[in-house]
Amino acid sequence: MAKKKQEKKSLPKIDRQDYIEVNPDEEWLHMPVEDAFYDKNYYRIIDFYVLHTPCKSSYTPRTLEKLGWKNPWYSPKFRDAFDNVPGFVENQNFRMADSKKGFLTIWNSSSLDDFSTKMPMEFAVFTEAGEGNPRMNLLHHIRNAFAHGRFSVKKYKKEFYIYLEDVIGIKGLEGIFVSARICLKKSTLITWLDTFEKKNDISRTLSSVFSETQN
């Protein structure tokens, strides 16, 4: 019996119009920042979210388990405590696309327009980044945006708002394309960190998620 010829699998079509292309260097990345932004909390942010991020991209991660948490992201209480700091509501100001190609759709449906000129408000629109859950994927994008210098800062009503953009390359296309756009208060990043490090009242309400070996 003659063997059937194997059908060649056609590769998915890559269309530049399915992505948001940006320039490596843009004007919004050079907005002046008040010196007061660069205080000890700024260095805490860089140390944790960039140098020792709990994400897979760090060689020396400070994972939440190392900080004494037991499977925290499985806990609805822990996830809610995380979301409540910036007021995240899923599918509103907290949106994740399951693929790189999906970013354009969720961004266009977010009504955020040109995020670098948007009136300061907290939001996170991003793609899956291989970290296992949406909030760790968000931390992954935050790390990349800081590490690659793709962020700017605005002060509004005594709060510093940090605009972060993560970008990626797409195989078969020249240029760089957006995989995340995020705006967070500096105080949000510090409150999250204080919670992770068990230094605030929020963490004390989550004692059921503490690791027994770390108590």
Secondary structure as the mmCIF struct_conf table of DSSP 4:
data_model
#
loop_
_struct_conf.conf_type_id
_struct_conf.id
_struct_conf.beg_label_comp_id
_struct_conf.beg_label_asym_id
_struct_conf.beg_label_seq_id
_struct_conf.end_label_comp_id
_struct_conf.end_label_asym_id
_struct_conf.end_label_seq_id
HELX_LH_PP_P HELX_LH_PP_P1 ALA A 2 LYS A 13
HELX_RH_3T_P HELX_RH_3T_P1 ARG A 16 ASP A 18
BEND BEND1 TYR A 19 TYR A 19
STRN STRN1 GLU A 21 VAL A 22
BEND BEND2 PRO A 24 ASP A 25
HELX_RH_3T_P HELX_RH_3T_P2 GLU A 27 HIS A 30
HELX_RH_3T_P HELX_RH_3T_P3 ASP A 35 PHE A 37
BEND BEND3 TYR A 38 ASP A 39
HELX_RH_AL_P HELX_RH_AL_P1 LYS A 40 ILE A 45
HELX_RH_PI_P HELX_RH_PI_P1 ILE A 46 LEU A 51
TURN_TY1_P TURN_TY1_P1 HIS A 52 HIS A 52
BEND BEND4 PRO A 54 CYS A 55
TURN_TY1_P TURN_TY1_P2 LYS A 56 SER A 57
BEND BEND5 TYR A 59 THR A 60
TURN_TY1_P TURN_TY1_P3 LEU A 64 GLY A 68
STRN STRN2 TRP A 69 TRP A 69
BEND BEND6 LYS A 70 ASN A 71
HELX_RH_3T_P HELX_RH_3T_P4 PRO A 72 TYR A 74
HELX_RH_AL_P HELX_RH_AL_P2 PRO A 76 ASN A 84
TURN_TY1_P TURN_TY1_P4 VAL A 85 GLY A 87
STRN STRN3 GLU A 90 GLU A 90
TURN_TY1_P TURN_TY1_P5 ASN A 91 ASN A 93
STRN STRN4 PHE A 94 ALA A 97
BEND BEND7 ASP A 98 SER A 99
HELX_RH_3T_P HELX_RH_3T_P5 LYS A 100 GLY A 102
HELX_RH_AL_P HELX_RH_AL_P3 PHE A 103 ASN A 108
TURN_TY1_P TURN_TY1_P6 SER A 109 SER A 111
BEND BEND8 ASP A 114 ASP A 114
HELX_RH_3T_P HELX_RH_3T_P6 PHE A 115 THR A 117
BEND BEND9 LYS A 118 LYS A 118
HELX_LH_PP_P HELX_LH_PP_P2 MET A 119 MET A 119
BEND BEND10 PRO A 120 PRO A 120
STRN STRN5 PHE A 123 THR A 127
BEND BEND11 GLY A 130 ASN A 133
HELX_RH_AL_P HELX_RH_AL_P4 PRO A 134 ALA A 147
TURN_TY1_P TURN_TY1_P7 HIS A 148 GLY A 149
STRN STRN6 PHE A 151 TYR A 156
TURN_TY1_P TURN_TY1_P8 LYS A 157 LYS A 158
STRN STRN7 GLU A 159 ILE A 168
TURN_TY1_P TURN_TY1_P9 LYS A 171 GLY A 172
BEND BEND12 GLY A 175 GLY A 175
STRN STRN8 ILE A 176 LYS A 185
HELX_RH_AL_P HELX_RH_AL_P5 LYS A 186 PHE A 196
TURN_TY1_P TURN_TY1_P10 GLU A 197 LYS A 198
BEND BEND13 ASN A 200 ASN A 200
HELX_RH_AL_P HELX_RH_AL_P6 ASP A 201 ARG A 204
TURN_TY1_P TURN_TY1_P11 THR A 205 LEU A 206
HELX_RH_3T_P HELX_RH_3T_P7 SER A 207 VAL A 209
STRN STRN9 PHE A 210 PHE A 210
HELX_RH_3T_P HELX_RH_3T_P8 GLU A 212 GLN A 214
#
